Amino acid sequence: MSTALSDAQLANGVSSTDRLGILRALEKKVLWLASWTIHNANHLRSHPDGLKVGGHQASCASLATLMTALYFDVLRPEDRVAVKPHASPIFHAIQYLLGHQSRGHLQQFRAMGGAQSYPSRTKDADDVDFSTGSVGLGVAMTTFASLVQDYVRTRGPEKNAPATPGRMVALVGDAELDEGNVYEALLEGWKHDVRNLWWVLDYNRQSLDAVVSDRLFGRFDQLFTNMGWRVETLKYGKQLQSAFQQPGGECLRDWIDACPNSLYSALVLKAAPRGASICYRTLAPAPALKHCSAATTMMRLQP
């Protein structure tokens, strides 16, 4: 695990502003490299059979910021991460920048001998903590890894225990919460007072094959709270926060919070000008939003 920026900040007096600037630059490199890896696999590499390789580019983009911050600034040597399966290219790009992955493996992404479709401890050459190819299992494994860590620290030889317990981090795709084993692990963690466990839910309302159920997501906060978790929700970026400060911004925020996932998914259509027109038709049913500058700003933010 890398703590390069944190160490540099302590040793060389790197300011918070410089630190964030460095992280943004690294994020761009990570996202570009992950996108190139997918593009190369699908369009540049030879394909005698003509089959599409895939690579889940959107799922990668949704975690680029978070994983850059984790691997370059937050994680400690004793921490372990279960990366959601579809973010594999982001993980491999980060490992390449850290010197743990080769260009050849990236060029052979999803091919024999190359970087794996999903992080694998047995098949990948870089620093994989948990194999997460089976959706939902990586999430559950972090719970039991944390419980085993506590068991070893309390019952094993004291001299072998690290001074600080490691944090077990799961980067969870929202569709992974359809898997029953996740809730079995959640219950086991509550029964045994699990600690040093982070589950980061990448909630983007859209899975690979369907729109995520609104009814299930509406229960998550209370479900985790009831199991003894501290729940922190990070929902709005700076652009939307700025839109909320404009006339009608409060109405816009209320509309987004109440908008069903099936309707909200129309806002991310990339085709222009069709995307903007769909955005307008989607917002139009709310009379308070028809002429508010906040809604107009939101339409300008569409791809």
N, C-alpha and C positions, 0 to 999 in steps of 0.2 A: 504494500500500500504506500501511496505517496503523500507526504506532507510538505512537499517542496516549497510551496508559497508561504506556508506558515513558518517554516524554518527560516526562510529568507527574510520574512518580515521581522523576526526576532533578531536575526544576525545583522541585517543591513538597514534596519529602520525603514522598511518599505511602508509607505503610507496606505491608508485604507483606500484612497482614491486610486493610487497606482495599482494596488492589489486587484481591485475590481476591473480596472482596465486590462490588466494581464489576463484575468479570467475570461473577459469578453473576447480577447484575441484568441485565447486557447479554444474557447467554445466554437468560434468560427472555423478554426482549423479542424477541430474534431468533427463538426457537422459536414464540412466540405469533404473530408477524407472518408467519412461513412457513406456520404452520397456517392462519391466517386467509386467506392468499393462495390456498391449496389449497381451503379450504372455500368461499370466495367464487366460485372458478372452477366448482365443482361444484354448489353449492346456492343461491347468491344471485344470480348473474348469469343473465340470460335465456338459455334454451336452446331455440330453436324446434324443433331436431331431436331433442331429448331425449337426446342422447348424453352418456355420462359423459366428463368431461375428464381425470380422474386427477391425479397429482401426487406420488406416492411419499412419503406422509407419514411412514411408518416409517423409510425410508431417510434422510429429513431429520433426524428426531429422533436417530438414531444418531450423527450428526456435529455436532450443535448445539454441544456443549461444545468439541470440538476446533477447529471453525472459528471460534468466538468467541475462543478463546485465540490462534489464529493471526492473525486479521485485526486484533484490537484490542491485541495485546500482543507478538507474536513477530516478525511479518514486518517486513522493512526495505524501503525504496524499490526496491532492486535485486533483490529476490526475486520469483519468479513461481510461480503455483499453477495446477495442473490439477485442477479440482474434479470429483469423480465425477458423472456425468450426473444421477443421481437426487437429488442434493443441491442442485439448481438453486434451489429456493425458499429454502433457507437462505442461499445465496450472494446472491440478490437482496435478501433481508431485510437482510443485513449492509450491502450497498451502499446501500440506502435510508437506514439509520442513519448512514452515512458521508457522505450527501449526493450520492451518485453515481447514484441511481435515483429514479424518480418514483412517486408513488402511482398515477397513471394507468396506468403500465406494470404495476404489481402487480395492479391491478384487471382488467387484460386479460391476465393470465397464461395462456399456452397459447392465446391468440387472436391474430388478425392484428394486428400492430403492438404487441403487448404483450411482457412479459418471456417469454423463450423457455423451452421445456420443458427444454432442456439448454443450458448456457452456450455462447454463440456470439459470436465476435469480429465477425462481419459483421452479425448481426441484433439483438444486444443493445445497449442504450445505456449500460450500466454498464461497469466496468473488468474485462473478461474477458481473461485472459492466454492461455489455450489453449481452442480449441473442442473440446468433449469429447462431442459428440453420438453419435459412433460409439464404442461401448463398447470400452475397451482402448487406443484410439489416444492419448488424453490422457496415459495412463501412459507409453507409449513416447516421446511427444514430449518429456517432461521429460528423458529420457536424452540425446536428440540435441541439445536446447537447451543442456544443460550441456557437451556435447562441443564444440559450436560456440562457446560462450562461451570455453572454454579455448583454442580455436584462435585466436580473435580477440585474446585477451589476449596470446598468445605471438607472434603474427605480425602483428598490426595495429599501427597507430600507438599508441605507448605513452601519449600524452597523452589519447587518447580512452577509455582503459580505466578503469573505476571503480576506486577505491582498494581496495575489497573486492568479490570476486566474488559474484554473486547465488546464492542457493540455489534450486534448482528442486525444487518440492514437488508430489508427486502424491498426491491423496486417492483411494484405490483401493477400490472396492467388491469384496468377496471374490469375487463371480461374474465380475469382470473378469479374474481370473487363470485363467479358462477360455480366454482368447483367446491364440492362438499368437504373435501379434506381440509380446506382452509378454515372452515368453521370448527372442525374437530380439533385442529391445532389451536385455534383461538380459545376453545373451552379448556383444553389441557393446560395452556399457559395460565389461564385464570386459576385453575385448581392448584397449580404449583407456584403461584406468585412469580411468574416470569418477569425478568428485568433485563435492562441493557438490550432492548429489542426495539427496532424502528421498522415500521411498515410504511412506506411512502407510496400512496395510491396515485397513479398517473391517470386521473379521471378526465378523459376528453370526449365523453358521451358517445363514442363510436368505436365498436370493435371491428375486427376484420370482416365478419359475416353478418353483422346486425347492429342496430342501434341499441345502446345499453338501456336496460329497463329503468324507468324513473322510479318505480315503486320500491325496488331494492335499494337504490342509492339513497332514497329518502330515509332509510332506516339505519344507515351506516353509523352516523354520529352517535346515536343512542345505543346501538348495539355494542360498539367499542367502548363507550363510556361505561356501560353496564358491566363490562368485563374488566374494568379497572384501568383502562387506557386513558392517557391524556391525548385528546384529539385537537390538532391544530389544522385549520383550513386556510390554505393559500389559494385564492381563487382569481383575483383580478390583478392584471399587470398595470404598468404605468399608463399605457395608452387609454385603457378603459377607465382607470381612476381619473385621468384628465377629462375624459368625456363626461363623467359623472358630475364634474364641477360646473359644467355648462348648464344653461337653462333647460329644464326637463331631464336633467341627469338622474334625479332620484326616481322618476318614473321609468327611465330606461333600466336602471338597476333592478327595480321591482319586476320589470317585464322579463329580464334575463333570468332572475331567480325563479320565476314562476313558469318559464317557458319549457314545455316538454322536449325531451331529447330529439324526438322525431322531427319536430319543427325547427329546433335550433340547428340541426345538422344541415339544413338548407342554407344557412348563413356562410358555410365554409366552401360552397361551390366556387371553383376557381375560374370558370368560364366567364369572360367579360364580353359585352355588358350584361349578359344574362344573370351573372351572380348578383350584380347590384340591383337589378329589377326584382329578383326573387327576394333579396334582402328587404327591399321597400315593401313588397306585397306581404312579407312575413311580419314586418313591424306595423304595417298600416292598420290591422284590426284593432290596435290599441289607440283610441282616439287621442289620448294625451301625447302620443309619440309622432303623430302625423306631421307636425310642423316644428318639432323641437330640434334645436341645433345639436343636441347630444346624439339623437338618432341619426342625423345627417352625418355627423362625424363617424359614427360606427359604420355607416355604409361606405365611407371613404377608406376605412381601415380594411375592408374586404380585399382579398387578393385580386 
